[in-house]
Amino acid sequence: MNTELLKYFSFGSAALLVLVLVASTFVGAVWGASVARSFIYSSPFFVALWVLLFVSSILYIFHTPMRHVAASLFLHLAFAVVLAGAFVTYCTAERGTLTLCKGAAPSSMFVTDEGLLAKFPFRVALENCGVEYYDDTVSPRNYKARLAVQTVVGDSCSALLSMNNVYDKEGYRFCLSSVDGDCVTLLVSHDPWGVPITYAGFLLSVAGFVFLFVARNTQRRVLVQRLVAIGYPRIKIPLSRWWRLVASSLFFFVIIGYLGIRRWVSSGVFPVSNGAEVMMFIAWCAFFAVLFFRKNHRLAFGALALAVICAAVSLSSGVVAAGPVQPVLRTPLLPLHVITIILSYVFIGLLAVNALVSLVVYWFNGNYTRLENTAISGRVMLYYATWLLVAGIFLGAAWANIAWGRYWGWDPKEVWALITLLVCSVGFHTRSLPFMARPLVFHIFCLVAFLAMLFTFFGVNYLLGGLHSYA
């Protein structure tokens, strides 16, 4: 098959997929998540679009020199494995709900998401259930339930469920959704093949990025060598003014650091469970970015400005006054997931600072060589941003599988994280998309990626809602 035609199919289907994903989140916000799920996510057209992307991308890779580049081939095959696992889940997985009440007869049936009855090969009954509350409050700290499980051969055992603590029996996963008096609602999922395949794909993608960072003769290594050769593009700032700025920002960080530690001690959860705490953590990350990019005053000054803004927003939101943490957030995966995602967003923000300043400077002095040099530093940062984003999405998927029995639920925040990842991935395809190799185009692309990230972080919360609306 013609290589150019395969390229158009691959990148064309990816672009169309991004547009469909964007539209789907607004359809869900206006007409409801069930409408978006029925008419988009579960539609034959949507599945066919993913299949087209899968097939055309694999064929295109093996028709280009990319098949000889180990790191690139590894990453693309990992993405293909993720899609294969998702397709297996779509075709074979069963999901639904089961309501049990204390004293009722054991049940082996649950209601699927399609409204049908499905059966699992054993019976369960509710022995007891309850809610733990925070001290001197009516806010739930945890939900608990104990099940009696009876097999067809007469064996029986007990199973204790709580938030982020599922019960797995013969491939059927039971997740505690809610407790209402003497009754509980369980989320039931059965996906014995799709989950391990998808997990394998995610792990391969993370391993692929690690290989990309350590292997020799990769595009990233070439970019780093060029960056070292040309030196960091700098903006000269008087030393006395620079240290005054650093000292003033340190004052803010001491304050929010103290408040963050107080919040951590009082709640017992790393302080990234709400918007104010996340802004505080972004400020911390931006501060370390100042030190990391100390040789590049442009990026360091941008990180410093970001740190002061986030610190001010965090303080004005009242970190100390934050309420008790929701039960589902009481898990070690919360800080791992949020920290990884936020680090990715910080790098994307620095990409935007680098791009905006570079474009403004180029507009006034027309120095194209300087524009090329700043594009090199941007391309290096894009690797870190994308790798962290992939790792963060994987950690979020693992958490969702533990908390709700499914690793992906087409929640608006999940969809927009995927959109941001797809947008960021475009920046690496300079051989397939020669226009992306132009420094001017690359800097504009960085601003587009930043806008996608901003909507993922802020826009989804205020416009689209969903399971992540507390973030």
C-alpha positions in Angstrom: 0.0 0.0 0.0 1.2 3.6 -0.7 3.1 5.0 2.2 1.7 8.5 1.7 -1.8 7.1 1.7 -1.2 5.3 4.9 0.2 8.5 6.5 -3.0 10.4 5.6 -5.1 7.6 7.0 -3.1 7.4 10.2 -2.9 11.1 11.0 -6.3 11.9 9.5 -8.0 9.3 11.7 -6.1 10.6 14.7 -7.2 14.2 14.0 -10.8 13.1 13.4 -10.7 11.1 16.7 -9.6 14.2 18.6 -12.5 16.2 17.1 -15.0 13.5 18.0 -13.6 13.3 21.6 -13.9 17.0 22.0 -17.5 17.0 20.8 -18.4 14.0 22.9 -17.5 15.8 26.2 -19.8 18.7 25.3 -22.6 16.3 24.2 -22.3 14.6 27.6 -22.4 18.0 29.4 -25.5 19.1 27.5 -27.5 15.9 27.1 -26.0 13.7 29.8 -23.2 11.1 30.0 -25.6 8.3 29.0 -26.4 10.0 25.7 -22.7 10.5 25.0 -22.0 6.8 25.9 -24.9 5.5 23.8 -24.4 7.6 20.7 -20.7 8.1 20.6 -18.5 5.9 22.8 -20.5 2.8 22.2 -21.3 3.5 18.6 -20.0 1.4 15.7 -18.5 4.6 14.1 -16.4 5.4 17.2 -15.1 1.8 17.4 -14.4 1.7 13.6 -12.4 5.0 14.0 -10.2 3.4 16.6 -9.8 0.3 14.5 -8.8 2.5 11.5 -6.3 4.3 13.6 -4.9 1.0 14.9 -4.5 -0.7 11.5 -3.3 2.3 9.5 -0.7 3.3 12.2 0.7 -0.2 12.4 0.9 -0.5 8.6 2.4 3.0 8.3 5.1 2.2 10.9 6.2 -0.9 9.0 6.3 1.0 5.7 8.7 3.7 7.1 12.2 3.8 8.6 10.6 4.0 12.0 10.5 0.2 12.1 14.3 0.3 12.4 14.3 2.7 15.4 13.9 0.5 18.4 12.6 3.2 20.8 10.0 4.5 18.3 8.9 1.1 17.3 8.6 0.1 21.0 6.4 3.1 21.9 4.1 2.7 18.9 3.6 -1.1 19.5 2.8 -0.3 23.2 0.1 2.1 22.0 -1.2 -0.7 19.7 -1.3 -3.1 22.7 -3.3 -0.6 24.7 -5.8 -0.3 21.9 -6.0 -4.0 21.5 -6.8 -4.4 25.2 -9.4 -1.7 25.0 -11.0 -3.5 22.0 -11.1 -6.8 23.9 -12.7 -5.0 26.9 -15.3 -3.5 24.5 -16.2 -6.9 23.1 -16.0 -9.1 26.1 -16.3 -7.2 29.4 -19.4 -7.3 31.5 -20.3 -4.4 33.9 -23.2 -3.6 36.1 -24.6 -3.1 39.6 -25.8 -5.4 42.4 -27.8 -4.2 45.4 -27.7 -6.4 48.5 -29.6 -6.0 51.8 -28.9 -7.5 55.1 -31.1 -10.6 55.7 -32.0 -11.0 52.1 -31.5 -14.3 50.2 -28.1 -14.7 48.5 -27.9 -13.5 44.9 -26.0 -14.6 41.8 -27.5 -12.1 39.4 -26.6 -8.5 38.7 -28.0 -5.8 36.3 -25.7 -4.9 33.5 -25.1 -1.3 32.2 -27.4 -2.3 29.3 -30.2 -3.1 31.7 -30.0 -6.9 31.2 -29.6 -9.6 33.9 -26.3 -11.4 34.0 -25.1 -14.3 36.3 -21.9 -15.0 38.1 -21.0 -18.6 39.1 -21.4 -18.2 42.9 -23.8 -16.5 45.3 -23.2 -13.5 47.6 -25.2 -12.2 50.5 -24.7 -9.2 52.8 -23.7 -10.0 56.4 -23.3 -6.4 57.6 -22.3 -2.9 56.4 -21.6 0.5 57.9 -20.1 3.9 57.5 -17.1 5.4 59.3 -17.1 9.1 59.9 -14.5 11.7 60.6 -14.3 12.7 64.3 -17.0 15.1 65.4 -18.4 15.3 61.8 -21.1 13.7 59.7 -18.6 13.4 56.7 -17.9 9.8 55.7 -14.4 8.6 56.1 -14.9 5.1 54.7 -17.7 2.7 53.7 -17.4 -1.0 54.7 -19.4 -4.2 53.9 -18.9 -7.8 54.7 -20.2 -10.4 52.2 -20.9 -14.1 52.6 -19.8 -15.9 49.4 -21.1 -19.4 48.6 -19.8 -21.5 45.7 -21.8 -24.1 43.7 -20.1 -26.9 45.5 -21.2 -25.6 48.9 -18.0 -23.9 50.1 -18.4 -20.5 51.8 -16.2 -17.7 52.9 -16.4 -14.0 53.9 -15.2 -11.0 52.0 -14.6 -7.5 53.4 -15.1 -4.6 51.1 -14.3 -0.9 51.6 -13.5 2.0 49.4 -10.4 1.3 47.2 -10.6 -2.3 48.4 -12.3 -4.6 45.9 -13.2 -8.3 46.2 -12.1 -10.5 43.3 -13.7 -13.9 42.8 -13.2 -16.0 39.7 -12.6 -13.0 37.6 -15.6 -11.0 38.9 -14.7 -7.8 40.7 -17.0 -6.3 43.3 -16.5 -2.7 44.2 -18.4 -1.0 47.0 -20.2 2.0 45.6 -22.5 3.2 48.4 -24.1 2.2 51.7 -27.7 3.1 52.5 -28.9 1.8 55.9 -28.8 -2.0 55.8 -28.3 -2.1 52.0 -25.3 -1.7 49.8 -24.8 -1.1 46.1 -21.9 -2.9 44.5 -20.3 -2.3 41.1 -19.7 -5.6 39.3 -17.1 -6.0 36.5 -15.9 -9.0 34.6 -13.0 -8.3 32.2 -10.4 -11.1 32.6 -8.6 -10.4 29.3 -9.0 -6.7 28.5 -7.5 -5.5 31.7 -4.2 -7.4 31.6 -3.7 -6.6 27.9 -4.3 -2.9 28.5 -2.1 -2.9 31.6 0.7 -4.6 29.6 0.3 -1.9 26.9 0.6 0.9 29.5 3.6 -0.6 31.1 5.3 -1.1 27.7 4.7 2.6 26.9 6.3 3.7 30.1 9.2 1.3 29.6 9.4 2.6 26.0 9.9 6.1 27.3 12.5 4.9 29.7 14.3 3.2 26.9 14.1 6.4 24.9 15.8 8.3 27.7 18.6 5.9 28.2 19.3 4.5 24.7 21.9 6.0 22.5 21.4 7.5 19.0 17.7 8.5 19.8 16.2 11.7 18.6 16.0 12.9 22.2 19.7 12.3 22.7 20.5 14.2 19.5 18.4 17.1 20.7 20.1 17.2 24.1 23.6 17.2 22.5 22.5 20.1 20.2 21.2 21.9 23.2 24.5 21.5 25.1 26.4 22.5 22.0 24.6 25.8 21.6 24.2 26.5 25.3 20.9 27.5 27.0 19.3 30.5 25.3 19.4 33.1 28.0 17.7 36.4 28.9 20.0 38.5 31.0 18.5 39.7 34.2 20.5 41.8 36.7 21.8 39.4 39.4 20.6 41.6 42.3 17.1 41.8 40.9 17.1 38.0 40.2 17.9 37.1 43.8 15.4 39.6 45.1 12.7 37.8 43.1 13.9 34.4 44.3 13.9 35.6 48.0 10.4 37.0 47.7 9.1 33.8 46.2 10.8 31.8 49.0 8.7 33.7 51.5 5.5 32.5 49.8 6.8 28.9 49.7 7.6 28.8 53.3 4.0 29.9 54.1 2.3 27.4 51.8 4.7 24.7 52.8 3.7 25.2 56.4 0.0 25.2 55.5 0.4 22.1 53.3 2.1 20.1 56.1 -0.7 21.1 58.5 -3.3 19.9 56.0 -1.3 16.6 55.5 -1.1 16.0 59.2 -4.8 16.8 59.9 -6.2 14.7 57.1 -3.7 11.9 56.8 -3.7 12.3 53.0 -1.0 14.0 50.9 -2.4 17.4 50.1 -3.4 17.1 46.5 -7.1 16.2 47.0 -8.7 19.5 46.0 -8.0 22.5 43.8 -6.3 24.7 46.4 -3.9 21.9 47.4 -3.1 21.1 43.7 -2.3 24.7 43.1 0.0 24.6 46.1 1.7 21.6 44.7 2.1 23.3 41.3 3.8 26.2 43.1 6.2 23.7 44.7 7.0 22.1 41.3 7.4 25.5 39.7 9.9 26.5 42.4 12.0 23.4 41.8 11.8 24.2 38.0 13.4 27.6 38.8 16.4 25.7 40.2 16.4 23.1 37.4 16.4 25.8 34.7 18.7 28.2 36.5 20.9 28.5 33.4 18.0 29.4 31.3 16.7 32.7 32.7 13.7 32.7 30.3 12.3 29.4 31.7 13.4 30.1 35.2 11.6 33.5 35.3 8.5 31.9 33.7 8.5 29.2 36.4 9.0 31.8 39.1 6.0 33.7 37.9 3.9 30.5 37.7 5.0 29.7 41.3 4.0 33.1 42.7 0.6 33.0 40.9 -0.2 29.5 42.0 0.9 30.3 45.6 -1.4 33.3 45.7 -4.4 31.3 44.3 -3.8 28.5 46.8 -3.6 30.9 49.7 -6.7 32.8 48.6 -8.6 29.5 48.3 -8.0 28.7 51.9 -6.0 25.4 52.1 -6.4 25.1 55.9 -10.2 25.4 55.6 -10.5 22.5 53.2 -13.0 19.9 54.4 -12.6 16.2 55.0 -11.3 14.0 52.2 -13.8 11.9 50.3 -13.4 8.2 51.0 -12.5 7.4 47.4 -9.5 9.7 47.7 -8.0 7.9 50.6 -5.5 5.8 48.6 -1.7 5.9 48.0 -2.5 6.1 44.3 -4.0 9.6 44.7 -0.6 11.4 45.3 1.2 9.2 42.7 -1.4 9.9 40.0 -1.9 13.7 40.8 1.8 14.4 41.3 2.8 12.7 38.0 0.0 14.5 36.0 0.8 17.9 37.6 4.5 17.5 36.8 3.5 16.9 33.2 1.3 20.0 33.3 4.2 22.1 34.7 6.4 21.0 31.8 3.7 21.9 29.3 3.3 25.3 31.0 7.1 25.9 30.7 6.8 24.8 27.0 4.2 27.6 26.6 6.4 30.2 28.4 9.3 29.2 26.2 7.2 29.4 23.0 5.4 32.7 23.9 8.7 34.5 24.8 10.4 33.1 21.7 7.6 34.2 19.4 7.5 37.7 20.9 11.3 38.1 20.7 11.2 36.8 17.1 8.5 39.3 16.2 10.6 42.2 17.3 14.1 41.2 16.2 13.5 38.6 13.5 16.4 36.4 14.8 15.5 33.0 13.3 18.6 31.3 14.7 17.5 32.1 18.3 14.0 30.8 17.4 15.6 27.5 16.3 17.6 27.2 19.5 14.6 27.8 21.8 12.7 25.2 19.7 15.4 22.6 20.6 15.0 23.2 24.3 11.2 23.0 23.8 11.4 19.6 22.1 13.5 18.2 24.9 10.9 19.4 27.5 8.2 17.8 25.4 9.7 14.4 26.0 9.4 14.9 29.8 5.9 16.3 29.6 4.6 13.4 27.5 6.3 10.7 29.4 4.9 12.0 32.7 1.5 12.4 31.1 1.5 8.7 30.0 2.6 7.6 33.4 -0.1 9.7 35.1 -2.8 8.4 32.9 -1.7 4.8 33.6 -1.7 5.5 37.4 -5.2 7.0 37.1 -6.4 4.0 35.1 -5.0 1.6 37.8 -6.8 3.6 40.5 -10.1 3.6 38.6 -9.9 -0.1 38.2 -9.4 -0.5 42.0 -12.1 2.0 43.0 -14.8 1.4 40.3 -13.8 -1.9 38.7 -13.0 -0.4 35.3 -9.8 1.3 34.1 -11.5 3.7 31.7 -15.0 5.2 32.0 -15.0 8.1 29.4 -15.3 10.7 32.2 -14.7 14.2 30.7 -11.4 14.6 32.6 -10.1 11.2 31.3 -11.2 12.1 27.8 -9.4 15.5 27.9 -6.3 14.0 29.3 -6.3 11.6 26.3 -6.9 14.6 24.0 -3.9 16.4 25.6 -1.7 13.3 25.1 -2.7 12.9 21.5 -2.0 16.6 20.8 1.4 16.4 22.5 2.3 13.3 20.5 2.1 15.3 17.3 5.2 17.2 18.2 7.4 14.1 17.9 6.4 13.3 14.3 8.7 15.7 12.5 9.7 13.2 9.8 6.1 12.3 8.9 4.9 15.9 9.4 7.7 18.0 8.0 6.0 21.3 9.0 6.4 20.3 12.6 10.2 20.6 12.2 9.8 24.3 11.6 10.6 26.2 14.8 7.9 28.8 14.2 5.3 26.0 13.8 6.6 24.1 16.8 6.3 27.1 19.1 2.7 27.7 17.9 2.0 24.0 18.5 3.3 24.3 22.1 0.7 27.1 22.7 -2.0 24.8 21.3 -0.9 22.0 23.6 -0.9 24.4 26.5 -4.5 25.4 25.7 -5.6 21.8 25.6 -3.9 21.2 29.0 -5.6 24.3 30.5 -9.0 23.1 29.5 -8.2 19.6 30.9 -7.1 21.1 34.2 -9.6 24.0 34.6 -12.3 23.9 31.8 -13.5 20.4 32.6 -14.1 21.2 36.2 -16.2 24.3 35.6 -17.9 23.4 32.3 -18.2 19.7 32.0 -18.2 18.2 35.5 -17.9 14.5 36.0 -16.2 12.3 38.5 -13.2 14.6 38.7 -15.2 17.8 39.4 -13.8 17.9 42.9 -10.3 18.3 41.6 
